[in-house]
Amino acid sequence: MSGQLVREGYSGTGPGDITPDGCAVELYTRLAVGDEPDVIEAAVPAGAHILELGCGVGRVTRPLIERGFRITGVDESPQMLERVRGARTVCAPIESLDLGEETFDVVMLASFLVHAGDHGVRDGLLRTCRRYVRDGGVVLIQREGADYHVTPRERADAAGYTVRIVSSEPVGDGVRSVRAEYEFPDARWTQTFRSRPLTKEEFEEHLEAAGLKVDRYLTDDGIWVRAVPV
C-alpha cells in the first residue's frame, strides 16, 4: 500500500486486498455490470477514447472495450489495475493525475465519486475532468439517486449475491458515513465510506466552479449526467 493515500473515514473488511477507500479487489471482480455500458454508449461518439477515472478492476471497462471504445483507466490502487485487461492503465490518485497535455473525447467519473466527503477531493476530481476533456468533448458523471441514503435497504442481484446499505449516519459538515454489505454464498465484504449528498443545484454549482456545465441528464432518475466544458 506504500505511496497510496490514506482515506480518512474509509475502510473495508473481507477476503483479499482492501484499497485505501475500503474497496475489496476480489469483490469488485464479482459484481455484475448494470446498465452503465448502455447509458455510456448512447451518450458518446462511437469509438471514442474514454478516460475512465476510478476504473477499479475494469468492471465497466471490459464491456466498453467490447463495444469498440478505447479506454485509458485510472485508479490509485495497483491491486485493482492488475485485473484490468485490454486498456491502458495509469496508477495515480485522480485529483493529482498528470498526463501532460493529453486530452480525451470523453472523461468519465462514475461510482458516485463526485459525492466525496472532502470538498478538496471533490473539487480536485472535477478539475481533473475539465483538464483532460478535449474541446468539444464530454464528461460523464454518475450521481447518487434520490433514495441513496434511505436505510436500511437491500437488493438481491440476479447473479446470486445481496447488497445492503446498512446505515447512513451524519458525521458533520453535511457528510454522512455509509456502511454497505455484500453477501455471497461463499464470502462477505463490508465497506464504510463518506458521502456528501448534493442537491441538483449544489452539484451544478460545483461543476461550474470547475469550468463545466450540464449538457443534459441522461437518465430519468438524474443519476447519469453529461457535462461539457464552459
C-alpha positions as CSV (number, residue, x, y, z in Angstrom):
1,M,0.0,0.0,0.0
2,S,3.0,2.3,0.0
3,G,2.5,5.5,-1.9
4,Q,-1.3,5.2,-1.7
5,L,-3.3,7.9,0.0
6,V,-4.9,7.1,3.4
7,R,-8.6,8.0,3.1
8,E,-9.9,9.0,6.5
9,G,-13.3,7.5,7.2
10,Y,-13.0,4.8,4.6
11,S,-12.5,1.1,5.5
12,G,-13.4,-2.4,4.4
13,T,-13.4,-6.0,5.5
14,G,-13.5,-9.3,3.8
15,P,-11.2,-11.6,1.8
16,G,-8.3,-10.3,-0.3
17,D,-6.8,-6.8,-0.8
18,I,-8.6,-3.8,0.5
19,T,-7.8,-0.4,-1.1
20,P,-7.4,2.9,0.9
21,D,-11.0,3.8,0.2
22,G,-12.3,0.5,1.6
23,C,-12.9,-1.3,-1.7
24,A,-12.2,-5.0,-1.8
25,V,-10.5,-6.0,-5.0
26,E,-12.0,-9.5,-5.2
27,L,-15.5,-8.2,-4.5
28,Y,-15.3,-5.9,-7.5
29,T,-14.2,-8.7,-9.7
30,R,-17.5,-10.4,-8.8
31,L,-20.0,-7.6,-9.0
32,A,-22.3,-7.7,-12.0
33,V,-22.4,-4.9,-14.6
34,G,-25.7,-3.0,-14.8
35,D,-26.9,-0.6,-17.4
36,E,-23.8,1.6,-17.3
37,P,-22.4,0.5,-20.7
38,D,-25.7,1.1,-22.4
39,V,-26.0,4.6,-20.9
40,I,-22.4,5.5,-21.8
41,E,-22.6,4.1,-25.3
42,A,-25.8,6.1,-26.1
43,A,-24.2,9.4,-24.8
44,V,-20.8,9.5,-26.6
45,P,-19.5,9.1,-30.1
46,A,-18.8,5.6,-31.4
47,G,-15.2,4.5,-30.9
48,A,-14.4,7.5,-28.6
49,H,-11.3,7.5,-26.5
50,I,-12.5,7.5,-22.9
51,L,-10.6,8.5,-19.8
52,E,-12.2,6.3,-17.1
53,L,-11.4,7.9,-13.7
54,G,-11.6,5.3,-10.9
55,C,-11.8,2.3,-13.2
56,G,-11.2,-0.3,-10.5
57,V,-10.8,-3.8,-11.8
58,G,-12.3,-2.9,-15.1
59,R,-15.9,-4.0,-14.4
60,V,-17.3,-1.3,-16.8
61,T,-14.1,-1.1,-18.9
62,R,-14.4,-4.5,-20.3
63,P,-17.9,-4.1,-21.9
64,L,-16.9,-0.7,-23.2
65,I,-13.9,-2.2,-25.0
66,E,-16.1,-4.9,-26.4
67,R,-18.3,-2.1,-27.9
68,G,-15.3,-0.6,-29.7
69,F,-14.2,2.2,-27.3
70,R,-10.6,2.9,-26.4
71,I,-10.1,3.2,-22.7
72,T,-7.4,4.8,-20.5
73,G,-8.2,3.6,-17.0
74,V,-7.0,5.5,-13.9
75,D,-7.1,4.1,-10.4
76,E,-5.0,4.7,-7.3
77,S,-4.9,1.0,-6.4
78,P,-2.3,-1.1,-8.2
79,Q,-4.1,-4.2,-7.0
80,M,-7.2,-3.1,-8.8
81,L,-5.3,-2.2,-12.0
82,E,-3.7,-5.7,-12.1
83,R,-7.1,-7.1,-13.0
84,V,-7.8,-4.7,-15.9
85,R,-7.5,-6.2,-19.4
86,G,-7.4,-4.6,-22.8
87,A,-7.0,-1.0,-21.6
88,R,-4.1,1.3,-21.0
89,T,-3.9,1.9,-17.2
90,V,-2.4,4.7,-15.1
91,C,-1.9,4.3,-11.3
92,A,-2.5,7.6,-9.6
93,P,-4.9,9.4,-7.4
94,I,-7.5,11.1,-9.7
95,E,-7.2,14.5,-8.2
96,S,-3.4,14.7,-8.8
97,L,-3.4,12.9,-12.2
98,D,-0.7,14.2,-14.6
99,L,-1.0,13.1,-18.2
100,G,0.7,16.2,-19.6
101,E,-1.1,17.8,-22.5
102,E,-3.1,14.7,-23.4
103,T,-6.9,15.2,-23.8
104,F,-9.8,12.8,-24.4
105,D,-13.1,12.7,-26.3
106,V,-14.8,11.5,-23.1
107,V,-13.9,11.8,-19.4
108,M,-15.9,9.5,-17.1
109,L,-16.3,9.9,-13.3
110,A,-18.6,7.1,-12.2
111,S,-19.0,5.2,-8.9
112,F,-20.6,8.3,-7.2
113,L,-17.1,9.7,-6.7
114,V,-18.4,13.3,-7.2
115,H,-20.0,12.8,-3.7
116,A,-16.6,12.6,-2.0
117,G,-17.0,13.9,1.6
118,D,-13.9,16.2,1.3
119,H,-14.5,19.4,-0.6
120,G,-10.9,19.5,-1.8
121,V,-11.1,16.0,-3.1
122,R,-14.4,16.6,-5.0
123,D,-13.2,19.8,-6.5
124,G,-9.9,18.1,-7.5
125,L,-11.8,15.3,-9.2
126,L,-13.9,17.8,-11.2
127,R,-10.8,19.9,-12.1
128,T,-9.2,16.7,-13.5
129,C,-12.3,16.0,-15.6
130,R,-12.1,19.5,-17.0
131,R,-8.4,19.4,-17.6
132,Y,-8.5,16.2,-19.7
133,V,-11.6,16.6,-21.8
134,R,-10.9,18.0,-25.2
135,D,-12.6,21.0,-26.7
136,G,-16.0,19.6,-28.0
137,G,-15.7,16.6,-25.7
138,V,-18.0,15.5,-22.9
139,V,-17.7,14.5,-19.3
140,L,-20.0,11.7,-17.9
141,I,-20.7,11.8,-14.2
142,Q,-22.6,9.4,-12.0
143,R,-24.6,11.0,-9.2
144,E,-26.4,9.4,-6.2
145,G,-30.0,8.6,-6.6
146,A,-32.7,10.3,-4.5
147,D,-33.1,7.3,-2.2
148,Y,-29.4,6.7,-1.8
149,H,-29.3,7.5,2.0
150,V,-32.6,5.8,2.9
151,T,-31.6,2.9,5.1
152,P,-31.7,0.1,5.6
153,R,-32.3,-1.2,2.0
154,E,-31.4,-4.3,0.3
155,R,-31.1,-5.6,-3.3
156,A,-30.8,-9.2,-4.3
157,D,-28.8,-9.4,-7.6
158,A,-29.7,-12.0,-10.2
159,A,-26.1,-13.0,-10.2
160,G,-26.6,-14.6,-6.8
161,Y,-25.5,-12.1,-4.2
162,T,-27.2,-9.5,-1.9
163,V,-26.2,-5.8,-1.5
164,R,-27.3,-4.0,1.7
165,I,-26.9,-0.4,2.6
166,V,-27.0,-0.9,6.4
167,S,-26.6,2.6,7.6
168,S,-26.0,6.2,6.6
169,E,-25.2,8.4,9.6
170,P,-24.3,12.1,9.7
171,V,-20.7,12.8,10.8
172,G,-20.8,16.6,10.5
173,D,-20.5,19.3,7.8
174,G,-23.1,17.7,5.6
175,V,-21.2,14.5,5.3
176,R,-22.6,11.0,6.0
177,S,-20.8,7.8,6.9
178,V,-22.3,5.0,4.8
179,R,-21.9,1.3,5.5
180,A,-22.5,-1.3,2.8
181,E,-22.5,-5.1,3.0
182,Y,-22.1,-7.5,0.1
183,E,-23.1,-11.1,0.8
184,F,-22.2,-14.0,-1.5
185,P,-22.8,-17.7,-0.8
186,D,-19.1,-18.2,0.0
187,A,-17.9,-14.8,1.2
188,R,-18.9,-11.5,2.7
189,W,-17.5,-8.0,2.4
190,T,-18.2,-4.7,4.0
191,Q,-17.3,-1.1,3.0
192,T,-17.6,2.0,5.0
193,F,-17.1,5.3,3.2
194,R,-18.0,9.0,3.4
195,S,-20.5,10.7,1.1
196,R,-21.7,14.3,0.8
197,P,-25.3,14.4,-0.6
198,L,-25.6,17.1,-3.2
199,T,-28.8,18.8,-4.4
200,K,-29.1,19.3,-8.1
201,E,-28.3,23.0,-7.6
202,E,-25.2,22.2,-5.5
203,F,-24.0,19.7,-8.0
204,E,-24.3,22.2,-10.8
205,E,-22.6,24.9,-8.8
206,H,-19.6,22.6,-8.2
207,L,-19.5,21.8,-11.9
208,E,-19.5,25.5,-12.8
209,A,-16.6,26.2,-10.4
210,A,-14.6,23.5,-12.2
211,G,-15.4,25.0,-15.7
212,L,-18.1,22.5,-16.6
213,K,-21.9,22.8,-17.2
214,V,-24.7,20.2,-17.5
215,D,-25.5,19.4,-21.2
216,R,-28.3,17.0,-20.2
217,Y,-29.3,14.4,-17.6
218,L,-29.1,11.1,-19.3
219,T,-31.4,9.0,-17.2
220,D,-34.9,9.8,-15.8
221,D,-33.6,9.4,-12.2
222,G,-30.9,12.1,-12.8
223,I,-28.1,9.7,-11.8
224,W,-26.1,9.9,-15.1
225,V,-25.2,13.3,-16.4
226,R,-23.4,14.6,-19.5
227,A,-21.5,17.8,-18.9
228,V,-19.4,19.9,-21.3
229,P,-16.6,22.4,-20.9
230,V,-17.7,26.0,-20.4
